[in-house]
């Protein structure tokens, strides 16, 4: 388990990128979900009760050690015990006001619980302490992106990349911003870089497929959508992406099945329901 910096080893979790099925828009439509965060939930086994119990023994044995609280806070975060995680990160910070990793870890919990202003404040503080801390730029950039502050988000992702980050989120999220702006070739380059850094994540394949389709490259789009579904077939957006491609190719029957699968996974997902209405025999 990495102690200082659990925020720097994310599982790509949620780019939430899909084609707008109603209009077959090709720029990609982002929902309001949290994109590619949840780094603290990377390994749920590290948040099990027995692990927390052993970490509590370490805290009790070293009650003035900020590192011990940071590690236990990470375990609490992985197990979904957000209040306990925040309390431990806060204690770590009180013991060491320059513990920038603890600020970033607390920011991640705030971000996951919707307290984005507090999260930005903590990311700002982490960057004041360490201006080269790439995870904080990426985390803050995600918050800016969700808020529609795309220029500031782009600056944060660019800064992390300029600092030679190997975190795939920086490239993936910059790719999403390029995609919104219609710069699909640049987006494809960034999604490809994210894939090269973490080939087992579905989101960059889905995102890249959207940009391929926007450029009329249906062959590569189809391949990427298939890979995304192979890696994660429980995301309604991925099924809709595939359905849009099938619909464009004139295969309404298969498109309907993919839309129906998306609607089954998320009954409230409007593009899936609208697609079913269009392709129903």
C-alpha positions in Angstrom: 0.0 0.0 0.0 1.3 3.4 -0.9 1.2 5.6 2.1 1.9 9.2 1.2 0.0 9.5 -2.0 -3.0 7.2 -2.6 -4.5 10.0 -4.7 -1.9 9.5 -7.3 -2.8 5.9 -8.3 -6.3 6.2 -9.6 -8.5 3.7 -11.2 -10.0 5.3 -14.1 -13.5 5.2 -13.0 -16.0 7.4 -14.7 -15.5 9.7 -17.7 -19.2 9.5 -18.4 -18.9 10.2 -22.0 -21.5 9.2 -24.5 -23.0 10.3 -27.8 -26.2 12.3 -27.5 -28.5 9.7 -29.1 -31.4 12.0 -29.7 -29.4 14.1 -32.2 -26.5 11.7 -32.9 -24.3 14.5 -31.9 -20.6 13.6 -32.3 -18.9 16.0 -29.9 -19.9 13.8 -27.0 -22.2 14.6 -24.1 -20.9 14.6 -20.6 -23.3 13.9 -17.8 -22.8 15.5 -14.4 -21.2 12.4 -12.9 -17.9 12.5 -11.2 -15.2 11.6 -13.8 -12.3 9.3 -13.1 -12.0 9.9 -9.5 -12.6 7.6 -6.6 -8.9 7.0 -6.2 -9.3 6.1 -2.5 -11.7 3.3 -3.5 -8.9 1.8 -5.6 -8.6 -1.3 -3.5 -11.6 -1.9 -1.3 -9.8 -4.8 0.5 -7.6 -2.2 2.1 -10.6 -0.7 3.8 -11.8 -3.9 5.5 -12.5 -3.9 9.2 -9.5 -6.0 10.1 -7.2 -3.7 8.2 -8.7 -0.6 9.8 -8.3 -2.3 13.2 -4.6 -3.0 12.6 -4.1 0.6 11.4 -5.9 1.9 14.6 -3.3 0.0 16.6 -0.6 1.9 14.8 -2.4 5.2 15.5 -2.8 4.3 19.2 0.9 3.3 19.4 2.0 6.6 17.6 -0.7 9.2 18.4 1.6 12.1 17.3 2.5 10.5 13.9 0.6 12.2 11.1 1.5 9.4 8.7 -0.5 6.9 10.7 -3.6 9.0 10.5 -3.1 9.6 6.8 -2.9 5.8 6.2 -5.9 5.0 8.3 -7.8 7.9 6.7 -7.1 6.3 3.3 -8.5 3.0 4.5 -11.6 4.7 5.9 -12.1 6.4 2.5 -11.7 3.1 0.7 -14.4 1.6 2.8 -16.8 4.5 2.3 -16.5 5.9 5.9 -16.1 9.4 4.7 -16.5 11.3 8.0 -13.9 9.1 9.7 -11.6 9.6 6.8 -12.0 13.4 6.9 -11.3 13.3 10.7 -8.1 11.4 10.2 -6.8 13.6 7.4 -7.7 16.6 9.5 -5.7 15.2 12.4 -2.8 14.5 10.2 -2.8 18.1 8.9 -3.0 19.5 12.5 0.0 17.4 13.4 1.9 18.4 10.2 0.5 21.6 8.5 2.8 20.9 5.5 1.5 17.4 4.9 0.3 18.2 1.3 -0.7 14.6 0.6 -3.2 14.7 3.5 -4.7 17.9 2.1 -5.1 16.2 -1.3 -6.6 13.1 0.2 -9.1 15.1 2.2 -9.9 17.1 -0.9 -10.7 13.8 -2.7 -13.2 12.9 0.0 -14.8 16.3 -0.1 -15.0 16.0 -3.9 -16.7 12.6 -3.6 -19.2 13.9 -1.1 -20.1 17.0 -3.2 -18.3 19.6 -1.1 -16.4 21.0 -4.0 -15.5 24.4 -2.6 -13.8 22.7 0.4 -12.1 20.3 -2.0 -10.7 23.2 -4.1 -9.5 24.9 -0.9 -7.6 21.8 0.1 -6.1 21.3 -3.4 -5.0 24.9 -3.3 -3.3 24.4 0.0 -1.6 21.2 -1.2 -0.3 23.2 -4.2 0.9 26.1 -2.1 3.0 23.6 -0.1 4.2 21.6 -3.2 3.7 23.5 -6.5 4.8 20.3 -8.4 2.2 18.0 -6.9 0.5 16.7 -10.0 -2.3 14.8 -8.3 -3.6 18.1 -6.9 -3.7 19.7 -10.3 -5.6 16.8 -11.7 -8.0 16.7 -8.8 -8.7 20.4 -8.9 -9.0 20.3 -12.7 -11.7 17.7 -12.5 -13.7 20.0 -10.2 -13.3 22.9 -12.6 -14.4 20.7 -15.5 -17.5 19.6 -13.7 -18.3 23.2 -13.0 -17.9 24.2 -16.6 -14.7 26.2 -15.9 -13.0 24.5 -18.9 -10.2 27.0 -19.3 -9.1 26.6 -15.7 -9.5 22.8 -15.9 -7.4 22.7 -19.1 -4.7 24.8 -17.4 -4.5 22.3 -14.5 -4.4 19.3 -16.7 -1.7 20.9 -18.8 0.3 21.8 -15.8 0.3 18.2 -14.6 1.3 17.0 -18.1 4.1 19.6 -18.3 5.4 18.2 -15.0 5.7 14.8 -16.7 2.9 13.1 -14.8 2.3 9.4 -15.6 -1.3 9.7 -14.3 -3.7 8.7 -17.1 -6.4 11.0 -15.8 -4.5 14.1 -16.9 -4.5 13.0 -20.5 -8.0 11.6 -20.5 -9.5 14.7 -19.0 -7.6 17.0 -21.3 -8.9 14.8 -24.1 -12.5 15.3 -22.9 -12.0 19.1 -23.0 -10.5 18.9 -26.5 -13.5 16.8 -27.5 -16.0 19.4 -26.2 -14.2 22.0 -28.3 -14.4 19.8 -31.4 -10.6 19.2 -31.5 -11.0 15.5 -32.1 -7.5 14.7 -33.4 -6.0 16.2 -30.3 -8.5 14.3 -28.2 -7.7 11.0 -29.9 -4.0 11.6 -29.1 -4.7 12.2 -25.4 -7.1 9.3 -25.1 -4.4 7.1 -26.8 -1.8 8.3 -24.3 -4.2 7.6 -21.4 -4.6 4.1 -22.8 -0.9 3.6 -23.1 -0.6 4.4 -19.4 -3.5 2.2 -18.3 -4.8 -0.1 -21.0 -7.4 -1.8 -18.7 -9.5 1.3 -18.3 -12.7 1.4 -20.4 -13.3 5.2 -20.4 -10.5 6.3 -22.8 -11.5 3.7 -25.3 -15.1 5.0 -25.2 -13.9 8.6 -25.4 -11.6 7.9 -28.3 -14.4 6.0 -30.1 -16.6 9.1 -29.9 -13.9 11.2 -31.5 -13.2 8.6 -34.2 -16.9 8.6 -35.0 -16.9 12.4 -35.1 -14.2 12.2 -37.8 -16.1 9.6 -39.7 -13.7 6.7 -38.8 -16.4 4.1 -38.1 -14.0 1.2 -38.2 -11.8 2.5 -35.3 -14.9 3.8 -33.5 -16.4 0.3 -33.6 -13.2 -1.3 -32.3 -12.9 1.1 -29.4 -16.6 0.8 -28.4 -16.2 -3.0 -28.4 -13.1 -2.8 -26.2 -14.9 -0.4 -23.8 -17.7 -2.9 -23.5 -15.4 -5.8 -23.1 -13.7 -4.0 -20.2 -16.9 -2.8 -18.6 -20.3 -3.8 -19.9 -22.2 -2.2 -17.1 -22.1 1.4 -18.3 -25.2 2.5 -20.2 -23.2 5.2 -22.0 -21.0 2.6 -23.7 -24.0 0.6 -25.0 -25.5 3.8 -26.3 -22.3 4.7 -28.1 -22.3 1.3 -29.8 -26.0 1.7 -30.6 -25.5 5.1 -32.3 -22.8 3.6 -34.5 -25.0 0.7 -35.4 -27.9 3.0 -36.1 -25.7 5.1 -38.4 -24.7 1.9 -40.2 -28.4 1.1 -40.8 -28.6 -1.9 -38.5 -31.6 -0.8 -36.5 -32.3 -4.2 -35.0 -28.9 -4.5 -33.4 -29.0 -0.8 -32.5 -32.3 -1.3 -30.7 -30.8 -4.2 -28.7 -27.9 -2.0 -27.6 -30.2 0.8 -26.7 -32.4 -1.6 -24.7 -29.4 -2.9 -22.8 -28.4 0.6 -21.9 -32.0 1.3 -20.7 -31.9 -1.9 -18.7 -28.7 -0.7 -16.9 -30.0 2.8 -16.4 -33.8 3.2 -16.8 -33.5 7.0 -16.5 -30.9 7.4 -19.2 -32.7 9.5 -21.8 -30.5 8.7 -24.8 -31.2 5.0 -24.4 -35.0 5.5 -24.2 -35.0 7.9 -27.2 -32.8 5.5 -29.2 -35.2 2.7 -28.5 -38.1 4.8 -29.7 -36.3 5.5 -33.0 -35.2 2.0 -33.7 -38.1 0.0 -32.5 -39.5 -2.2 -35.3 
